[in-house]
Amino acid sequence: AALDIWREEYNTQRPHEALGMRCPAELYVKSLRKYRPEGFELHYPAGFLRRKVQRNGYIKLDRRMINLTTALRGWHVGLQSQRSQEYRVWFAQLCLGRLNLRDEVMHPPG
């Protein structure tokens, strides 16, 4: 609710210098094209494992279900083998973190 109040004020009541002192709502125009993400494919380099994130946020790896995030459901992630039982998890060119299969936990990239 607080974010809705802030968004309403930010877009309709507060003028922005970068917009010539107009509010974003004054300039917004709905696109005529419908957003269709289903036709977009992510490609990963040779040697990466490619896994689809399921609706519940899990991927299947080595006969196990590993929880990543529901934010990426329906998308493919790339898994880059690092060491025994460890992978770097990529979404396009963004490294999301390190997945350790021993504890089935994502760790920050690094």
N, C-alpha and C positions, 0 to 999 in steps of 0.2 A: 504494500500500500504506500509506503514512504517513497519507494522508487517511482511509482505511478505519479505521485504528486510532483516530485522533482522533474520527471520527464515532461509532464504537462507544462510546468513553469519554464523549463529550459527551451522547449520547442515553440511555445506560443506567446510567452510574455517577455522573455529576455532577448533584446536585440544583440546581434553579434557584429563586431567590427569587421571581421573577415567577410561578412555577407552584406556589407554596405549598411550596417545598422538595421538590418531586417531580421525578423525571426525565421528560424528554419521552416516553420509551418507555412510561411508565406511563399516559399520557393519550392516546397516539396510537390512533386508530380508523380503519381503512381505509374509504374512502368506498364506498357501495353503487353510486354512479354511476360508469360508465366514462368516462374522459376521451376526448372525441372532438373534436379540433381541426379536423377537416376541414370542419365546417359554419360555421366562424367566418370572416367576411369583413372585411378592412380596407378602409376607404374613405378616399380622399384628396381634397383640395379640387380644384375645377375648375382646369384649367391644369396640373395635375401629370401627368406620365407615370406609368403604372402598369406595373411589370414583375414577372414571377414569377421568383423565385430558383430556378434549376434544381438538380437533385440534387448537381451538382458545385460549387455555390456561385456559378455565373456567371449574369449576366443578358445579354440581347441588347439592344443599343442602337446605333442607326445602323449596322446591318449588322456590328456587332462583338460579340464575346463578351468581357464585362468580369467579372473575378473580384471578387466581393464577400466572401462568407463562406458556408461550408456550414452555419453555425449557423442561417441563415434559410431553408434549402432548403424549398421548398414554399410559402413565404409570398410575398406581394406587397409590394414596396417602392414608395414614391412618389418620383419624381424631379422636383425643382423647378428649373427652368431659372434660372440666375443670370446668367452672361455667356456669350459665345460659347464653346462647348466645355466649359462647367462646369455641374454640377448639384449641388444639395444632395440627399442621399439620406436618406429618412425611413422609419422603421418605426413605423407608427401615429403618435403625437405626438412620437417621439424622433428628433432629427436625429442620424444616424450619422456624418455627415461630408460632405466635398465631394469629388465625383468630377470629376477633370480628364480629359477625353477625349484631350488631347494626349499625356499620358504614361500614361493608363489606370490611374491610381493614386488610391486613396482617401486624402484628407487629413483631419486632425481638423477637427471643426466650428469655425467661428469666422469 
